Amino acid sequence: MSHAPDLLRIATAGSVDDGKSTLVGRLLYDTKSVLADQIDAVTKASVDRGLDTPDLSLLVDGLRAEREQGITIDVAYRYFATPARSFVLADTPGHVQYTRNTVSGASTAQLVILLVDARNGVVAQTRRHAAVMALLGVPQLVLAVNKIDLVDDAASVFAEISAEFGELTRSLGWSPEQVTSIPVSALHGDNIAKPSENTLFYDGPTLIEHLETVPNLTERAPVGLRFPVQYVIRPRTPEYPDYRGYAGQIAAGRVTVGDEIVVLPSGQRTTVSGIDTADGPLETAHTGRSVTLLLADDVDISRGDLIAAVADAPEPIQQFTATVCWLAEKPLRPGARLLLKHGTKTTQAIVGGLDALFDEQNLALVDAPETVELNQIVRISVQTAEPIPADDYQVNRESGSFLLIDPAGGNTLAAGLVGDALAPLHLKELV
């Protein structure tokens, strides 16, 4: 499924109680992607709660704490399909303390459905999530104005919210063509799979129609092969005495037998002599495919190295600017010694300085803080013990991202983007 050309990776985001889980449940229900016994279980649970209609959010709120509180905490991944396209969907949390989970769920999304409650409009968490999506480089947004059935003048409310959101997204760097607004009721199914007679003022596509037809965008521009080596395979059996293969998943680009490649950071060059998979050899493999590459020459390669196309191979770096979203309760301070994980490589790193803090509510950069707190986004400088072959995040999302890890406990502390991801945003001057 991950290799299908018509696969679209989407995520939901929004503030608390805007109806994200109900929307996801509705998508699963309307596309007939849930089993009958699951519907029966949800119906029974809804009746036990005194509800007249099935609570479709129970289809995705899997944790006991989520069901009890009626909120989303974890990132719930769901798979569904229509005759036109297959989907992988990440239902992300709405509470501000779980913004880190939202970053994780949206990091690979090609489209994000951002919900707002029609009664509340664009709120602080809406602006925060939109800013995160802009930094992550999500190509397309859908503004789902949910609970449209609960407002009196639906047409005016929808127009006002859409205009405010449009101004916000333009300030964050999206063009109008990248943002689509749809009035919906996830509870009743208005404009999800079928046009609603309750919103005659709206003549656009339903949510599922839009998801089926929206362009499947990935990178801003195509890049050559990026293949982080995960494991070196050497069976040394009588059947394969000299076999040496390099296993991993293609992070970007494609590879064909006969291609010239470079191994980074060493810079050694050779050609691809074979591509093995569990299903047999291939002549060409594309992004997302897990393969084992065979090379024409015996090259010193180990886990953490990057096999890249010669034409646009990234330059290994040890000192660079990065934009990070801090995900830990413990604050970040200048001089912190951490572990940096890039692709399959982990190395020691030092945070040299905190350059500027991003104020997502006012769309402004604030002078360098003394510390960075949970969920804050900041531009920093980083120095690594070993060179890493990284692209700028604006060039390639996969090879331009990294994690900062606590060397003592192994916990993830920050999600990082190589380069100044704040630069493309239309921000106010430093204050």
Protein Blocks (a to p, Z undefined) as FASTA:
>chain_A
ZZpfkbccdddeddehilmmmmmmmmmmmnopacfklmmmmmmmmmmnopabdcfklmmm
mbfklmmnopafbdcddddddfkbccddddddfbfklmmmmmmmmmmpcbdcddddfklo
pafklmmmmmmmmmnopabdcdddehklmpfblmlmmmmmmmmmmmmmmmnopafklpcc
ddddfknopaklpccfklmmbccdcfklmmmmgccdfbfbdcddddddfbdcdfkpaklm
mgccdddddfbhcddehiacdddfklpacddfbdcdfkbpcfbdcehiacddddfbdcdd
dehiacddfklgccddfbdcdddddfbfbdcdehiacdddehjbccddddfbdfbdcdfk
lopaddddfbdcehiacddddddfbdcddddfklomklmgccdddfknopafbdcdedjf
klmpccdddZZ
